[in-house]
Amino acid sequence: MEISELYGCKTFSSSVMRSRLPSSVYKSLKATSRLGKPLDPGIADVVATAMKDWAIDQGATHFTHWFQPLNSMVAGKHDAFLNFTDASGTKVVSEFSASALVRGESDASSFPSGGLRATFEARGYTAWDPTSPVFVRDGTLYIPTAYCSYTGEALDGKTPLLRAMQALSPQALRILRCLGYTGSQVVSPTVGAEQEYFLIDRSLYEKRLDLKLCGCTLMGAKPPKGQELDDHYCGRIRLRVGEFMRDLDRELWSLGIPSKTKHNEVAPAQHELAPIFETVNIATDNNMLTMETLRVVAKRHGLACLLHEKPFDGVNGSGKHNNFSISTDDGINFLSPGPHPEKNFLFLLTMCALIECVDRYADLLRMSAAIPGNDARLGGGEAPPAIISIFLGEQLCNLFTSIAEGVTPVIGEMEDVHTDVHILPNLHKDDSDRNRTSPFAFTGNKFEFRMLGSSQPIAFCNVILTTGVTDIFARFADRLESCGDLAKEVCQIVSETIRGHGRILYNGNNYTQEWVAEAQKRGLPILNSSLDALDSMIDGKNVKLFESWGVLSETECQARYEISLENFVKVISIQAQTMLHMTQRQIFPAATAYAAQVAREFGALEQVGVFNKSLKSHLVKVNGLVEEIGEATAALLEGCEAHKMPQELPQQARYIQNTVRPLMHRLRQICDSLEVIMPETGWPIPTYTDLLYRI
């Protein structure tokens, strides 16, 4: 099947709607999905019937309200298109009503709520999101929905995102109207989310409890060869991986997910895919579906897909680059500089809004990437550091500085890159080089936020960016609507932005200690651990931002803070218990058996009058490590005892961070030291060499 035929064939797409719905109903539904107009309740019955008939034609027997609870996963209960037609219950009919399409119910006490729902208060509601396409998969019609509590608070990632999008559009339209743009009706954030992941052989995955329960290895010595030779990045895709990627693309395309790019990433067994840009709500749904599809397709191919941020110690981890821009329904990209950026007022104002937003809410952006798995990745020479800064490139920095200083900007001519090979074409040079160390980098017509971990939903960082820009656009619009000289006012805004928020701009190497010192001097927030960043969720200025635009209430902010703390405690606690299980039931028995074997061999040699100095030294070393494992295991067991845990959640999290994590690190170091001196046949779990190089 051609891509054009395959693409979106499992979605209730625009072409399907046009063919199955009356013209008036189709136009009304499209006005809701494209222009954000309120859903007309009168069309729901017609849409539900058409949706059901189409889904049954696709082989569906059930439907589900598909939502994104605050556990970074997706959820939904499956109901059959089934009802009785008579009181005796002998005749059945396929049925799907308007009420079943528009509204659902789920147990709100069984998902994280941060105190918004008590255990005995179970009711929660799901509401159809008509802006995101429904789709059929595995015999079920999936209906993307928002998820809220009985009292209306958002219990998901989608609802605040929809609220933020709703707030942005009118303020952005005010800016457009001031600048003479009259055709646009809706303005939306757009996003392309790059997704990194690891693939390993599933039979090996099944032999490691840490991978099955935690998604990462809790112990494991670095292999003799890692990524030192730079031979994996964009290299030949291995046959087994290539078959997986082909299958994955077809699955994603059929679901209407525009998977565009695929390649090997830096680390062995690491890969990446990137989609074409979409409206942020759809991009968020599609990324959640992409992560789920990655796991399913991998299993089908005898592989396991690891989405953890740092599945292997000493090997590059996985992130998710969130490429953000703002666009209109008629195709205007707010971040496209055009041939004369110094005269492009829309571009200048949008850049100023984002510079101010990132400076004001740098702590929140850092918080959006704050999960335990990211702590080992951020700042490790493989990903942006935990300090937020913006890279603009030399030319744009000069442009904004010149405008701020009242100097006429000097825009250089477009240059070519010459290879000095006559048969090769000249290459047009971009306005700026790329800076892979920057956490928030301008890359031509978008900003790339690079701090997110590979397992994270992209919703919340885009809520922050969208809400922050909305607030600043509103102030800019107030000024533009009342000014007498538009050009002068734009220049004044640029000047004030650079003077007030220029500290966030940095074009250098973010990995250096010099930058840490410079950032401290500039007064930028330095939040090195996830736990340090979580308090930003309930900081007064951040709560005020969300409340002022109806995106999150103070109660909803507090709930998300508590959920994040609870997640931190639970994740590390599960890792600690898993580590103890593996050490006590696998590593320690194997180590003692090996020590006994070496002792027997040494004793046998002594009995025949042979003294082997090297063997004795080896025995002493092995025995010493076995003793250390026993002591470190006992220390971790004691550290994890319930009576030692503080009662209050913030103190629990600090205890986990300051006491349990160091004990885990110590135990891992000893086990890894033992692994490299034990026979391969005696080590009870697959090694890094096995895991990274088997496929």
Buried (B, 14 or more C-beta within 10 A) or exposed (E): EEEEEBBBBBBBBBEBBEEBBEEEBBEBBBBBBBEBBEBBEEBBBBBBBBBBBBBBEBEBBBBBBBBBBBEBEBBBEBBBBEEEEEEEEEEEEBBBEBEBBBBBEBEBBEBBBBEBBEEEBBEBBBBBBBBBBBBBBEEBBBBBBBBBBBEEBBBBBBBBBBBBBBBBBBBBBBBBBBBEBEEBBBBBBBBBBBBBBBBBBBEBBEBBBBBEBBBBBBBBBBBEEBBEEEEBBEEEBEEBBEEBBEBBBBBBBBBBBBBEEBBBBBBBBBBBBBBEBBBBBBBBBBBBBBBEBBBEBBEEBEBBBBBBBBBBBBBBBBBBBBBBBBBBBEEBBBBBBEEEBBEBBBBBBBBBBBBBBBBBBBBBBBBBBBBBBBBBBBBBEBBBBBBBBBBBBEBBBBBBBBBBEEEEBEBEEEEEEEEEEEEEEEEEEBBBEEBBBBBBBBBEBBBBBBBBBBBBBBBBBBBBBBBBBBBBBBEBBEEBEEBEEEEEBBBBBBBEBBEEBBBBBBBBEBBEEEBBEBBEEBEBBBBBBBBBBBBBBBBEEBBEBBBEBEBBBEBBBBBBBBBBBBBBBEBBBEBBBBBBBBBBEBBBEBBBEBBEBBBEBBEEBEEEEEEEEEBBEBBEBBBBBBEBBBEBBEBBBEBBEEEEBEEEBBEBBBBBBEBBBEBBEBBBEBBBBBBEEBEEEEBBBBBBBBBBBBB
